[in-house]
Amino acid sequence: MISRLDPGRYIRPPWKNGGGVTREIVCQPSGAGMGDFDWRVSIAHIASDGPFSAFPGVDRVITLLSGGGVHLQSDDGLVDHRLDVPLA
């Protein structure tokens, strides 16, 4: 079955850390919350600097769609990555 996605119907939950908003495109199971989804696709808007929200046990794929990018750094120095090329 093919369903047309309507951007006007995307839910817009705030980030766990309060630093932005996510437009959730699809989530399985439907209606699952931030702590109990199997998988989801979303578009995030970064409003301010802050800690990266943790989702233990979840593999994440992050792609810059537009804007100046983001610099991801871990407290222990193991992660130091600048994501600043759209669609890379």
N, CA, C and O atoms as a DFTB+ gen file, in Angstrom:
352 C
 N C O
     1  1       0.837      -1.179       0.000
     2  2       0.000       0.000       0.000
     3  2       0.882       1.244       0.000
     4  3       1.848       1.325       0.760
     5  1       0.556       2.196      -0.838
     6  2       1.298       3.451      -0.918
     7  2       0.452       4.536      -0.266
     8  3      -0.741       4.664      -0.540
     9  1       1.091       5.311       0.599
    10  2       0.412       6.422       1.267
    11  2       1.143       7.713       0.951
    12  3       2.373       7.760       0.943
    13  1       0.382       8.747       0.695
    14  2       0.986      10.055       0.459
    15  2       1.239      10.724       1.805
    16  3       0.367      10.744       2.673
    17  1       2.446      11.275       1.968
    18  2       2.804      11.945       3.209
    19  2       2.368      13.402       3.138
    20  3       2.601      14.069       2.130
    21  1       1.746      13.897       4.184
    22  2       1.263      15.266       4.255
    23  2       2.073      16.012       5.320
    24  3       1.866      15.787       6.512
    25  1       3.005      16.909       4.903
    26  2       3.827      17.618       5.887
    27  2       3.020      18.374       6.943
    28  3       3.510      18.591       8.052
    29  1       1.828      18.767       6.623
    30  2       0.988      19.458       7.593
    31  2       0.535      18.572       8.739
    32  3       0.059      19.064       9.762
    33  1       0.682      17.273       8.570
    34  2       0.248      16.327       9.603
    35  2       1.406      15.766      10.433
    36  3       1.176      14.996      11.365
    37  1       2.646      16.141      10.105
    38  2       3.781      15.652      10.887
    39  2       3.666      16.173      12.308
    40  3       3.369      17.350      12.514
    41  1       3.899      15.308      13.293
    42  2       3.935      15.790      14.668
    43  2       5.272      16.495      14.880
    44  3       6.251      16.190      14.199
    45  1       5.314      17.425      15.809
    46  2       6.504      18.240      16.042
    47  2       6.902      18.207      17.526
    48  3       6.742      19.197      18.240
    49  1       7.417      17.068      17.975
    50  2       7.803      17.008      19.392
    51  2       9.098      17.785      19.657
    52  3       9.993      17.804      18.813
    53  1       9.196      18.424      20.827
    54  2      10.455      19.074      21.193
    55  2      11.516      18.018      21.489
    56  3      11.203      16.882      21.844
    57  1      12.756      18.412      21.338
    58  2      13.854      17.506      21.656
    59  2      13.880      17.192      23.141
    60  3      13.396      17.971      23.962
    61  1      14.446      16.050      23.473
    62  2      14.592      15.653      24.868
    63  2      15.420      16.675      25.642
    64  3      15.183      16.886      26.832
    65  1      16.402      17.321      24.972
    66  2      17.263      18.278      25.667
    67  2      16.767      19.718      25.544
    68  3      17.394      20.631      26.080
    69  1      15.651      19.933      24.845
    70  2      15.074      21.270      24.728
    71  2      15.727      22.170      23.698
    72  3      15.329      23.327      23.568
    73  1      16.726      21.678      22.953
    74  2      17.483      22.517      22.019
    75  2      16.961      22.555      20.606
    76  3      17.630      23.095      19.724
    77  1      15.796      22.005      20.359
    78  2      15.259      22.013      19.006
    79  2      13.930      21.292      18.935
    80  3      13.345      20.905      19.947
    81  1      13.470      21.125      17.700
    82  2      12.199      20.471      17.430
    83  2      12.398      19.468      16.309
    84  3      13.189      19.709      15.396
    85  1      11.703      18.362      16.364
    86  2      11.757      17.343      15.324
    87  2      10.407      17.272      14.613
    88  3       9.359      17.261      15.257
    89  1      10.440      17.225      13.290
    90  2       9.224      16.940      12.522
    91  2       9.262      15.452      12.206
    92  3      10.045      15.007      11.367
    93  1       8.437      14.709      12.863
    94  2       8.435      13.258      12.695
    95  2       7.625      12.888      11.447
    96  3       6.422      13.143      11.378
    97  1       8.298      12.288      10.470
    98  2       7.662      11.922       9.209
    99  2       6.937      10.600       9.339
   100  3       5.780      10.476       8.938
   101  1       7.618       9.610       9.901
   102  2       6.999       8.300      10.112
   103  2       7.690       7.629      11.293
   104  3       8.883       7.817      11.531
   105  1       6.918       6.853      12.013
   106  2       7.434       6.164      13.185
   107  2       6.728       4.822      13.289
   108  3       5.525       4.720      13.050
   109  1       7.486       3.797      13.646
   110  2       6.900       2.468      13.834
   111  2       7.279       1.940      15.199
   112  3       8.450       2.032      15.567
   113  1       6.376       1.404      15.955
   114  2       4.956       1.346      15.637
   115  2       4.345       2.743      15.679
   116  3       4.819       3.623      16.398
   117  1       3.298       2.928      14.904
   118  2       2.620       4.209      14.828
   119  2       2.192       4.663      16.223
   120  3       1.602       3.901      16.989
   121  1       2.501       5.916      16.529
   122  2       2.124       6.463      17.831
   123  2       3.107       6.205      18.950
   124  3       2.878       6.628      20.083
   125  1       4.208       5.510      18.650
   126  2       5.205       5.226      19.686
   127  2       5.828       6.531      20.180
   128  3       5.915       7.507      19.435
   129  1       6.248       6.539      21.415
   130  2       6.899       7.706      21.986
   131  2       8.399       7.684      21.735
   132  3       8.922       6.785      21.077
   133  1       9.078       8.685      22.269
   134  2      10.518       8.834      22.052
   135  2      11.331       7.702      22.666
   136  3      12.488       7.515      22.289
   137  1      10.779       6.960      23.575
   138  2      11.530       5.900      24.209
   139  2      11.161       4.496      23.793
   140  3      11.751       3.530      24.277
   141  1      10.180       4.367      22.892
   142  2       9.751       3.005      22.573
   143  2       9.455       2.764      21.095
   144  3       8.651       1.892      20.766
   145  1      10.088       3.520      20.201
   146  2       9.903       3.270      18.771
   147  2      10.863       2.188      18.295
   148  3      11.944       2.013      18.856
   149  1      10.457       1.461      17.251
   150  2      11.350       0.490      16.608
   151  2      12.262       1.194      15.610
   152  3      13.456       0.905      15.534
   153  1      11.686       2.127      14.843
   154  2      12.432       2.958      13.910
   155  2      11.601       4.197      13.593
   156  3      10.381       4.201      13.756
   157  1      12.284       5.247      13.138
   158  2      11.567       6.460      12.748
   159  2      12.413       7.286      11.792
   160  3      13.636       7.155      11.736
   161  1      11.729       8.137      11.045
   162  2      12.363       9.091      10.138
   163  2      11.857      10.459      10.552
   164  3      10.654      10.667      10.709
   165  1      12.790      11.397      10.729
   166  2      12.383      12.734      11.164
   167  2      13.333      13.780      10.596
   168  3      14.442      13.473      10.158
   169  1      12.869      15.014      10.616
   170  2      13.680      16.162      10.208
   171  2      13.779      17.066      11.427
   172  3      12.764      17.475      11.991
   173  1      14.996      17.373      11.826
   174  2      15.212      18.167      13.035
   175  2      15.602      19.599      12.685
   176  3      16.257      19.854      11.674
   177  1      15.189      20.519      13.539
   178  2      15.600      21.915      13.455
   179  2      16.367      22.224      14.732
   180  3      15.820      22.134      15.832
   181  1      17.637      22.590      14.582
   182  2      18.472      22.905      15.743
   183  2      18.265      24.367      16.103
   184  3      18.553      25.257      15.302
   185  1      17.766      24.615      17.307
   186  2      17.493      25.970      17.761
   187  2      18.656      26.562      18.554
   188  3      18.857      27.777      18.543
   189  1      19.423      25.715      19.242
   190  2      20.520      26.213      20.063
   191  2      21.536      25.107      20.318
   192  3      21.240      23.921      20.174
   193  1      22.736      25.523      20.698
   194  2      23.766      24.565      21.087
   195  2      23.321      23.810      22.327
   196  3      22.553      24.324      23.140
   197  1      23.808      22.592      22.464
   198  2      23.486      21.840      23.660
   199  2      23.900      20.399      23.514
   200  3      24.429      19.997      22.478
   201  1      23.660      19.620      24.551
   202  2      24.030      18.207      24.514
   203  2      23.178      17.433      23.515
   204  3      22.004      17.735      23.305
   205  1      23.797      16.436      22.911
   206  2      23.126      15.558      21.965
   207  2      22.249      14.606      22.750
   208  3      22.731      13.944      23.670
   209  1      20.979      14.522      22.413
   210  2      20.063      13.645      23.149
   211  2      20.455      12.180      22.967
   212  3      20.719      11.730      21.852
   213  1      20.487      11.462      24.055
   214  2      20.862      10.050      24.028
   215  2      19.636       9.176      23.761
   216  3      18.568       9.383      24.337
   217  1      19.815       8.210      22.887
   218  2      18.821       7.180      22.628
   219  2      19.551       5.844      22.713
   220  3      19.888       5.262      21.682
   221  1      19.801       5.350      23.923
   222  2      20.560       4.113      24.087
   223  2      19.968       2.965      23.269
   224  3      18.757       2.741      23.275
   225  1      20.837       2.250      22.572
   226  2      20.424       1.109      21.773
   227  2      19.887       1.459      20.397
   228  3      19.470       0.568      19.656
   229  1      19.889       2.738      20.038
   230  2      19.366       3.172      18.737
   231  2      20.533       3.607      17.851
   232  3      21.327       4.467      18.234
   233  1      20.630       3.002      16.661
   234  2      21.600       3.441      15.659
   235  2      21.010       4.638      14.938
   236  3      19.838       4.619      14.559
   237  1      21.815       5.687      14.742
   238  2      21.314       6.910      14.130
   239  2      22.071       7.217      12.849
   240  3      23.281       7.008      12.759
   241  1      21.347       7.713      11.867
   242  2      21.934       8.208      10.620
   243  2      21.526       9.667      10.531
   244  3      20.336       9.982      10.532
   245  1      22.506      10.560      10.453
   246  2      22.230      11.995      10.452
   247  2      22.761      12.589       9.156
   248  3      23.921      12.381       8.799
   249  1      21.908      13.330       8.455
   250  2      22.269      13.958       7.195
   251  2      21.871      15.425       7.259
   252  3      20.732      15.741       7.603
   253  1      22.791      16.322       6.934
   254  2      22.490      17.744       6.881
   255  2      21.668      18.024       5.632
   256  3      22.083      17.683       4.524
   257  1      20.500      18.646       5.804
   258  2      19.664      19.008       4.661
   259  2      19.932      20.440       4.222
   260  3      19.978      20.721       3.024
   261  1      20.109      21.354       5.185
   262  2      20.386      22.749       4.871
   263  2      20.960      23.422       6.108
   264  3      20.942      22.858       7.202
   265  1      21.465      24.626       5.923
   266  2      21.994      25.395       7.043
   267  2      23.491      25.259       7.192
   268  3      24.169      24.649       6.366
   269  1      23.993      25.845       8.269
   270  2      25.424      25.919       8.493
   271  2      26.069      24.661       9.024
   272  3      27.295      24.580       9.099
   273  1      25.275      23.684       9.391
   274  2      25.828      22.430       9.874
   275  2      25.863      22.355      11.374
   276  3      25.306      23.200      12.075
   277  1      26.531      21.320      11.860
   278  2      26.606      21.051      13.290
   279  2      27.962      20.425      13.590
   280  3      28.525      19.710      12.760
   281  1      28.473      20.698      14.768
   282  2      29.751      20.134      15.214
   283  2      29.446      19.226      16.401
   284  3      29.022      19.693      17.458
   285  1      29.664      17.933      16.218
   286  2      29.396      16.950      17.263
   287  2      30.690      16.615      17.993
   288  3      31.679      16.222      17.374
   289  1      30.674      16.773      19.312
   290  2      31.844      16.479      20.136
   291  2      31.398      15.735      21.385
   292  3      30.373      16.059      21.985
   293  1      32.179      14.737      21.768
   294  2      31.882      14.028      23.010
   295  2      32.766      14.569      24.127
   296  3      33.850      15.094      23.875
   297  1      32.297      14.436      25.348
   298  2      33.053      14.905      26.507
   299  2      34.395      14.202      26.630
   300  3      35.367      14.787      27.108
   301  1      34.451      12.924      26.190
   302  2      35.694      12.163      26.316
   303  2      36.651      12.366      25.137
   304  3      37.742      11.797      25.127
   305  1      36.255      13.168      24.147
   306  2      37.123      13.452      23.007
   307  2      37.130      12.383      21.927
   308  3      37.816      12.543      20.917
   309  1      36.389      11.301      22.109
   310  2      36.377      10.242      21.104
   311  2      35.602      10.638      19.851
   312  3      35.853      10.108      18.769
   313  1      34.665      11.565      19.994
   314  2      33.896      12.059      18.844
   315  2      34.207      13.531      18.660
   316  3      34.049      14.325      19.588
   317  1      34.647      13.896      17.473
   318  2      34.878      15.290      17.083
   319  2      34.611      15.356      15.588
   320  3      35.520      15.182      14.775
   321  1      33.371      15.607      15.237
   322  2      32.947      15.521      13.835
   323  2      32.124      16.738      13.452
   324  3      31.167      17.096      14.139
   325  1      32.501      17.368      12.356
   326  2      31.740      18.495      11.834
   327  2      30.911      17.996      10.647
   328  3      31.446      17.458       9.678
   329  1      29.614      18.185      10.747
   330  2      28.691      17.827       9.681
   331  2      28.275      19.150       9.028
   332  3      27.412      19.857       9.546
   333  1      28.897      19.481       7.881
   334  2      28.634      20.784       7.278
   335  2      28.480      20.741       5.755
   336  3      28.488      21.787       5.106
   337  1      28.340      19.548       5.183
   338  2      28.124      19.407       3.754
   339  2      26.720      18.826       3.540
   340  3      26.469      17.676       3.901
   341  1      25.798      19.613       2.954
   342  2      24.452      19.096       2.759
   343  2      24.435      17.792       1.962
   344  3      25.143      17.637       0.967
   345  1      23.609      16.867       2.429
   346  2      23.348      15.576       1.792
   347  2      24.546      14.645       1.744
   348  3      24.507      13.640       1.035
   349  1      25.616      14.952       2.481
   350  2      26.789      14.071       2.509
   351  2      26.577      12.944       3.506
   352  3      27.453      12.096       3.675
